[in-house]
Amino acid sequence: MLVSARCFDEYRAMFALTDGDLAPGRRILDCPGGAASFTAEAGRRGIDAVAVDREYAHHREDLGVLVERETRHKRDQLVREASDFVWTWYGDPDRLTRQWIANARDFQADIAARPDRYVAGSLPELPFADDSFDLVLSSHLLFSYGNRLDEDFHLAALLELARIARREVRLFPVMVYDTGVRYGALDGLRRHLDTLGIPSHAQRVDYEFQPGDNEMLVLSCADYRPLARTGAPEVGASAAGTADPVRWRHRENP
């Protein structure tokens, strides 16, 4: 699976983020964060953002470098397959390559400067207590890899994201990346979530790279109450029972 390095403005477009979504006092999680510069750029704007990714347990010191190398390697493939993509956002393969490399370097600098903002963890079990974030963003994992990750994984992952979200979970895209079609089990998953108190809706966004791939899924989590876990953590404790590695600012200022 490709670890990407998208930027703050791409996130704004992919997830239709408004100034209200990014207002002071809101906490945002990027899951999986990869080598995106969203958390770094959000921090410079005074936004309380955290990224979580399994790679932060293994490649904290060099993930940005590895993604930079991968991006350079993918450049020639993008040139060969340029007609398969929509270039409204990036312009051309060279501009995409330059932008992602710059994003990866920004990420690498920020994870070194603010390590508490980058938490090691992976779906379907994340090291955060219930209702830890106002808004959870998840891109290019669920649905994108629908031909590798089965429906049970998707349901468990969606419930976990809803567990830690106070208001919403937004997921982009809803298309399987290597087939160019909508994830087949999406409607069934949405019906299941609805029975559990998690209504959802699909929304068009102003971002498209694969043709037709311009929808996000929004889960409304305000009324969702997950089943109690055995040995569930106290407020401010992680699912693993240890002190949560990030601050709980929204609990201090609800």
C-alpha positions as CSV (number, residue, x, y, z in Angstrom):
1,M,0.0,0.0,0.0
2,L,1.4,3.4,-1.0
3,V,2.1,5.8,1.8
4,S,1.2,9.2,0.4
5,A,2.2,12.8,1.2
6,R,-0.7,15.0,0.6
7,C,-0.9,18.6,1.9
8,F,-3.4,20.8,3.9
9,D,-5.1,22.2,0.8
10,E,-5.6,18.8,-0.6
11,Y,-7.3,17.7,2.6
12,R,-9.5,20.8,2.5
13,A,-10.6,19.8,-0.9
14,M,-10.9,16.0,-0.3
15,F,-12.9,16.4,2.9
16,A,-14.8,19.7,2.0
17,L,-13.3,21.2,5.2
18,T,-14.8,24.6,6.1
19,D,-13.4,27.3,8.4
20,G,-15.9,26.0,10.9
21,D,-14.5,22.5,10.7
22,L,-11.0,24.0,11.4
23,A,-12.1,26.4,14.1
24,P,-10.1,26.9,17.4
25,G,-11.1,24.3,20.0
26,R,-11.9,21.5,17.5
27,R,-9.6,18.5,17.6
28,I,-8.9,16.6,14.3
29,L,-7.4,13.2,13.7
30,D,-5.8,12.1,10.4
31,C,-6.0,8.3,10.2
32,P,-3.9,7.0,8.6
33,G,-1.6,10.0,8.4
34,G,1.2,8.6,6.3
35,A,3.7,11.3,5.4
36,A,1.0,13.9,4.7
37,S,1.9,17.5,5.8
38,F,-1.7,18.1,7.0
39,T,-0.8,17.9,10.7
40,A,2.3,20.1,10.2
41,E,0.4,22.8,8.3
42,A,-2.6,22.6,10.7
43,G,-0.3,23.2,13.6
44,R,1.2,26.3,12.1
45,R,-2.4,27.6,11.7
46,G,-3.2,26.9,15.3
47,I,-5.4,23.9,14.6
48,D,-5.3,21.0,17.1
49,A,-4.5,18.1,14.8
50,V,-3.0,14.7,15.4
51,A,-1.9,12.0,13.0
52,V,-1.9,8.2,13.6
53,D,-0.3,5.6,11.4
54,R,1.3,2.2,12.0
55,E,4.4,3.3,10.1
56,Y,5.2,5.8,13.0
57,A,6.2,2.7,15.0
58,H,8.8,1.6,12.5
59,H,9.9,4.5,10.4
60,R,9.6,7.7,12.4
61,E,13.1,8.8,11.6
62,D,13.0,8.2,7.8
63,L,9.4,7.8,6.6
64,G,9.5,11.2,4.8
65,V,12.7,10.1,3.0
66,L,11.2,6.8,2.0
67,V,8.0,8.4,0.7
68,E,10.1,11.0,-1.2
69,R,12.0,8.1,-2.9
70,E,8.8,6.3,-3.7
71,T,7.3,9.5,-5.2
72,R,10.3,10.0,-7.4
73,H,10.0,6.3,-8.5
74,K,6.3,6.7,-9.3
75,R,6.9,9.8,-11.4
76,D,7.7,7.9,-14.6
77,Q,4.7,5.6,-14.2
78,L,2.5,8.7,-13.8
79,V,3.9,10.1,-17.0
80,R,3.2,6.9,-18.9
81,E,-0.4,6.8,-17.5
82,A,-1.1,10.5,-17.4
83,S,-4.2,10.1,-19.6
84,D,-5.8,7.9,-16.9
85,F,-6.0,10.7,-14.4
86,V,-7.6,14.1,-13.9
87,W,-4.9,16.8,-13.6
88,T,-7.1,19.8,-12.6
89,W,-5.6,19.8,-9.1
90,Y,-2.0,19.0,-9.8
91,G,-1.4,20.2,-13.3
92,D,0.9,17.5,-14.5
93,P,3.1,14.6,-13.1
94,D,6.1,16.8,-12.5
95,R,4.1,19.3,-10.4
96,L,2.6,16.4,-8.4
97,T,6.0,14.9,-7.8
98,R,7.5,18.2,-6.6
99,Q,4.5,18.9,-4.4
100,W,4.5,15.5,-2.7
101,I,8.2,15.7,-2.1
102,A,7.9,19.1,-0.5
103,N,5.0,17.7,1.7
104,A,7.0,14.7,2.8
105,R,9.9,16.9,3.8
106,D,7.5,19.2,5.8
107,F,6.1,16.1,7.5
108,Q,9.6,14.8,8.4
109,A,10.5,18.1,10.0
110,D,7.3,18.3,12.0
111,I,7.4,14.7,13.3
112,A,10.9,15.5,14.6
113,A,9.9,18.8,16.1
114,R,6.5,17.7,17.5
115,P,6.6,13.9,18.0
116,D,3.6,13.9,20.4
117,R,1.4,14.8,17.4
118,Y,2.3,11.6,15.5
119,V,1.0,8.5,17.2
120,A,1.8,4.9,16.3
121,G,-1.4,2.9,15.8
122,S,-3.5,1.2,13.1
123,L,-7.1,0.2,12.4
124,P,-9.2,-1.5,13.5
125,E,-7.9,-0.7,17.1
126,L,-6.6,2.8,17.8
127,P,-4.9,4.0,21.0
128,F,-7.5,6.7,21.9
129,A,-10.4,6.8,24.3
130,D,-14.0,7.3,23.2
131,D,-15.0,10.7,21.8
132,S,-11.3,11.8,21.6
133,F,-11.7,14.0,18.5
134,D,-14.4,16.3,17.1
135,L,-13.6,15.3,13.5
136,V,-11.8,12.2,12.1
137,L,-10.4,12.2,8.6
138,S,-9.5,9.0,6.8
139,S,-8.2,8.9,3.2
140,H,-7.0,6.3,0.8
141,L,-7.3,3.2,2.9
142,L,-10.8,2.1,3.5
143,F,-12.7,1.5,0.3
144,S,-9.5,2.3,-1.7
145,Y,-8.1,-1.1,-0.9
146,G,-11.5,-2.9,-1.0
147,N,-10.0,-5.7,-3.1
148,R,-7.4,-6.4,-0.3
149,L,-9.3,-5.5,2.9
150,D,-12.5,-7.5,3.5
151,E,-15.9,-6.3,4.5
152,D,-15.4,-7.4,8.2
153,F,-12.3,-5.3,8.4
154,H,-14.1,-2.3,6.9
155,L,-17.0,-2.6,9.4
156,A,-14.6,-2.9,12.4
157,A,-12.5,0.0,11.2
158,L,-15.6,2.2,10.6
159,L,-16.9,1.5,14.1
160,E,-13.6,2.2,15.6
161,L,-13.4,5.6,13.8
162,A,-16.9,6.4,14.9
163,R,-16.0,5.4,18.5
164,I,-13.3,8.1,18.8
165,A,-15.2,10.8,16.9
166,R,-17.5,13.2,18.8
167,R,-19.1,14.6,15.7
168,E,-18.1,13.2,12.3
169,V,-15.9,10.8,10.4
170,R,-15.1,11.8,6.8
171,L,-13.7,9.2,4.4
172,F,-12.3,9.8,1.0
173,P,-12.5,8.2,-1.6
174,V,-15.2,5.6,-1.9
175,M,-13.8,4.1,-5.1
176,V,-11.4,1.1,-5.2
177,Y,-8.2,2.5,-6.5
178,D,-7.2,-0.1,-9.1
179,T,-10.7,-0.9,-10.5
180,G,-12.1,2.6,-10.8
181,V,-15.5,1.5,-9.4
182,R,-17.3,2.3,-6.1
183,Y,-16.6,-0.1,-3.3
184,G,-19.2,-2.9,-3.7
185,A,-20.1,-3.4,-0.1
186,L,-20.5,0.3,0.7
187,D,-24.3,0.4,0.7
188,G,-24.5,-2.7,3.0
189,L,-22.1,-1.2,5.4
190,R,-24.0,2.0,5.5
191,R,-27.2,0.2,6.3
192,H,-25.5,-1.7,9.1
193,L,-24.0,1.5,10.6
194,D,-27.4,3.1,10.5
195,T,-28.9,0.4,12.6
196,L,-26.2,1.1,15.2
197,G,-27.0,4.8,15.4
198,I,-24.4,6.0,12.8
199,P,-26.3,7.6,9.9
200,S,-24.2,8.5,6.8
201,H,-24.3,10.3,3.5
202,A,-22.2,10.6,0.4
203,Q,-21.1,14.0,-0.6
204,R,-19.4,15.4,-3.8
205,V,-16.2,17.2,-3.2
206,D,-14.0,19.6,-5.3
207,Y,-11.2,17.1,-5.7
208,E,-10.7,14.4,-8.3
209,F,-7.6,12.6,-9.5
210,Q,-9.0,9.3,-10.7
211,P,-11.9,10.0,-13.1
212,G,-15.2,9.9,-11.3
213,D,-13.6,9.6,-7.9
214,N,-14.9,12.8,-6.3
215,E,-17.1,11.6,-3.4
216,M,-16.5,11.3,0.3
217,L,-18.5,9.4,2.9
218,V,-19.6,11.3,6.0
219,L,-20.5,9.4,9.2
220,S,-22.6,11.3,11.8
221,C,-21.4,10.1,15.2
222,A,-22.9,12.4,17.8
223,D,-25.6,9.9,18.9
224,Y,-23.4,6.8,18.6
225,R,-22.7,5.0,21.8
226,P,-20.3,2.1,21.4
227,L,-20.7,-1.1,23.4
228,A,-18.6,-1.0,26.6
229,R,-15.3,-2.8,26.3
230,T,-14.0,-5.2,28.9
231,G,-11.5,-3.1,30.8
232,A,-12.3,0.0,28.8
233,P,-9.9,2.8,29.5
234,E,-10.7,5.8,31.6
235,V,-11.0,9.2,30.1
236,G,-7.6,10.2,28.8
237,A,-6.3,6.6,28.7
238,S,-5.7,4.7,25.5
239,A,-7.4,1.5,24.4
240,A,-4.3,-0.3,25.4
241,G,-4.6,0.9,29.0
242,T,-1.7,3.3,28.9
243,A,-1.7,7.1,29.2
244,D,-2.9,8.6,26.0
245,P,0.0,10.2,24.0
246,V,-1.9,13.3,23.0
247,R,-3.6,16.1,24.9
248,W,-7.3,16.3,25.6
249,R,-7.9,19.9,25.0
250,H,-11.6,19.5,24.0
251,R,-12.3,17.9,27.4
252,E,-10.9,21.0,29.0
253,N,-13.0,23.3,26.7
254,P,-16.0,21.3,25.6
